[in-house]
Amino acid sequence: MSKKIDRRHFIAAGAGAFAMPFVSRSASAQAASQGTWPTRQIRMICSYPAGGQTDLLARAYGEFISKQVGKTVVVENKPGASGAIGTAEVARAEPDGHTILCSISTTYIINRVVMKNPGYDMDKDLTLVSVIPGAGLLLVANPKTGVKTLEDFVAFARKSGKVNFGTYSAGSAPHMTINELNKQYGLNIEPIHYRGEAPMWTGMLEGTLDAAMGSYTAAQSVLQSDRGTVFAVHSKKVDTIPTIKTLPEQGATSKFFTVSGFTGWAVPKATPQPVVDRLAELCVAANNDPKVKEVLTTFVLEPAIGFKETNELYQRELPIWIESAKSLGLEPA
């Protein structure tokens, strides 16, 4: 398969397209620096489509924040280019806490490897506020393979000579997982890239895939119809299936199998620290909200963590993600 990632070119919207007049923007930034936040409606830009996990988290947490601060939080979906379109818009926004990004680790970390110019520099343009650590992704085998453990899967792949494995995009966690397993066990697993989890699991339902990897919730259509068998989880156990061991517990040694990824919020880099801290506190407080709890339970996710813990997680996982992504040998698009 081609190592060139096909991505749509996108035109970065000019700052004037959504900017307030200069005077009021400056006044808003000054108010934020003095601890007066928010002074108006908050835009929470979700860089992925409506109806998905990221969108539902943005709306649940956004609704809670709105109630607490007494200002409307409007969630705007700006999908495209693996989250880069919406992220670039937030990176250019006034750093006053009134424009917030909700996105995932692919946007925050992987785009710098697989895109020549994503339209933003994560470390220079944005500040991570709070994240929700990712759940363990499931590795699911087609029942016809007879695979029930990682050892079984390795043996099946060696006997078959070549097996296919579904991913929800090139450069994704499943793609990197396949690459790491190929390296450790000397296999020739072929990644089959889909545009999202839904079509990938449809491929499994149709019997065209030997295996695939994705989230617990999205995999239920396959598991409940007995069209797939979970034989491992990527990095951490899933409470609802505690008997299924992680890849490291089954002998996989790559450092990549120690990271979990995340969904979380970021603001423009120069946003005053008091605003960042307040927003992080609100994200953590939202964990106890009934609607937020419902979404977290649905997707088998951990609660949001604070600013300090968020940035410690980011710095710890960043080099591991980058190393694994670079080892794919993908040509930046």
TARAZI-V193115 format. One record per residue. RES is the residue in three letters. PSI is psi in whole degrees, 0 to 359 (NA if undefined). NEAR is the number of other ideal C-beta (glycine too) atoms within 12 Angstrom. Layout:
RES/PSI/NEAR  RES/PSI/NEAR
This chain:
MET/149/19  SER/140/12  LYS/358/18  LYS/123/16  ILE/124/29  ASP/118/19  ARG/144/27  ARG/138/15  HIS/144/16  PHE/148/25  ILE/121/14  ALA/127/23  ALA/140/21  GLY/150/11  ALA/329/19  GLY/345/11  ALA/331/13  PHE/8/21  ALA/147/22  MET/162/23  PRO/151/11  PHE/317/13  VAL/312/11  SER/327/17  ARG/315/25  SER/319/17  ALA/320/20  SER/318/32  ALA/320/28  GLN/318/19  ALA/319/23  ALA/319/33  SER/336/23  GLN/6/16  GLY/5/18  THR/98/22  TRP/139/35  PRO/158/32  THR/353/26  ARG/186/25  GLN/143/23  ILE/133/40  ARG/122/35  MET/108/45  ILE/120/42  CYS/121/43  SER/17/45  TYR/163/37  PRO/159/24  ALA/145/17  GLY/346/17  GLY/180/30  GLN/313/37  THR/317/46  ASP/315/31  LEU/324/31  LEU/317/44  ALA/316/46  ARG/321/30  ALA/312/38  TYR/323/46  GLY/319/39  GLU/319/27  PHE/314/31  ILE/318/41  SER/315/27  LYS/324/19  GLN/326/24  VAL/351/28  GLY/19/14  LYS/149/22  THR/136/18  VAL/113/36  VAL/119/24  VAL/123/35  GLU/125/30  ASN/121/28  LYS/69/37  PRO/168/31  GLY/148/30  ALA/47/34  SER/41/41  GLY/356/46  ALA/328/41  ILE/307/36  GLY/324/45  THR/318/47  ALA/324/36  GLU/318/41  VAL/322/47  ALA/331/40  ARG/355/29  ALA/162/39  GLU/130/37  PRO/65/31  ASP/10/37  GLY/4/47  HIS/0/40  THR/118/43  ILE/143/52  LEU/139/51  CYS/117/50  SER/193/52  ILE/173/44  SER/332/39  THR/314/38  THR/317/46  TYR/334/46  ILE/304/45  ILE/328/40  ASN/331/42  ARG/340/31  VAL/320/32  VAL/359/37  MET/135/34  LYS/319/18  ASN/89/18  PRO/350/36  GLY/5/33  TYR/157/34  ASP/111/20  MET/315/35  ASP/336/19  LYS/332/12  ASP/342/28  LEU/154/43  THR/124/34  LEU/135/47  VAL/306/44  SER/144/41  VAL/159/42  ILE/109/42  PRO/141/31  GLY/154/36  ALA/164/35  GLY/125/40  LEU/143/42  LEU/139/44  LEU/119/50  VAL/132/45  ALA/148/39  ASN/131/33  PRO/332/24  LYS/341/19  THR/338/31  GLY/10/19  VAL/130/30  LYS/348/23  THR/169/27  LEU/320/35  GLU/318/22  ASP/318/23  PHE/317/39  VAL/316/31  ALA/319/20  PHE/316/30  ALA/321/31  ARG/318/19  LYS/320/16  SER/335/23  GLY/319/14  LYS/128/17  VAL/159/33  ASN/158/32  PHE/121/46  GLY/139/46  THR/162/38  TYR/6/39  SER/155/35  ALA/138/36  GLY/3/42  SER/172/43  ALA/317/46  PRO/321/44  HIS/315/42  MET/326/45  THR/314/46  ILE/315/43  ASN/317/34  GLU/321/36  LEU/320/39  ASN/316/27  LYS/314/23  GLN/318/24  TYR/4/26  GLY/41/12  LEU/175/31  ASN/50/20  ILE/131/38  GLU/121/23  PRO/134/39  ILE/110/30  HIS/129/32  TYR/168/30  ARG/72/24  GLY/165/26  GLU/319/37  ALA/308/26  PRO/330/24  MET/313/39  TRP/333/37  THR/321/26  GLY/322/32  MET/318/44  LEU/324/27  GLU/354/19  GLY/14/20  THR/351/21  LEU/142/38  ASP/327/37  ALA/168/49  ALA/169/52  MET/133/48  GLY/193/46  SER/155/42  TYR/313/36  THR/312/28  ALA/334/35  ALA/352/42  GLN/328/27  SER/324/26  VAL/314/36  LEU/319/29  GLN/340/14  SER/9/18  ASP/32/17  ARG/4/28  GLY/150/38  THR/123/31  VAL/124/41  PHE/352/40  ALA/162/39  VAL/152/40  HIS/298/44  SER/335/36  LYS/148/30  LYS/153/27  VAL/125/31  ASP/326/17  THR/344/21  ILE/65/25  PRO/343/15  THR/345/16  ILE/121/31  LYS/155/28  THR/167/31  LEU/314/40  PRO/323/24  GLU/340/23  GLN/14/27  GLY/356/19  ALA/132/33  THR/353/17  SER/141/28  LYS/334/23  PHE/334/37  PHE/9/36  THR/353/25  VAL/155/37  SER/346/35  GLY/179/44  PHE/164/42  THR/139/45  GLY/183/48  TRP/144/49  ALA/159/49  VAL/164/44  PRO/146/38  LYS/319/25  ALA/10/22  THR/130/38  PRO/139/28  GLN/323/22  PRO/325/20  VAL/317/37  VAL/313/36  ASP/317/24  ARG/318/30  LEU/320/46  ALA/319/36  GLU/320/25  LEU/321/38  CYS/318/43  VAL/317/32  ALA/328/22  ALA/340/36  ASN/335/29  ASN/358/17  ASP/135/27  PRO/318/14  LYS/321/22  VAL/316/32  LYS/321/21  GLU/317/18  VAL/317/32  LEU/318/29  THR/318/21  THR/319/22  PHE/9/34  VAL/53/30  LEU/154/38  GLU/163/29  PRO/162/29  ALA/148/41  ILE/165/31  GLY/177/28  PHE/312/32  LYS/312/20  GLU/324/25  THR/311/33  ASN/335/26  GLU/318/16  LEU/315/32  TYR/311/34  GLN/328/18  ARG/319/19  GLU/335/33  LEU/306/26  PRO/331/18  ILE/315/29  TRP/314/41  ILE/314/28  GLU/315/22  SER/320/38  ALA/318/37  LYS/327/22  SER/347/23  LEU/336/35  GLY/23/22  LEU/140/31  GLU/120/18  PRO/139/22  ALA/NA/24
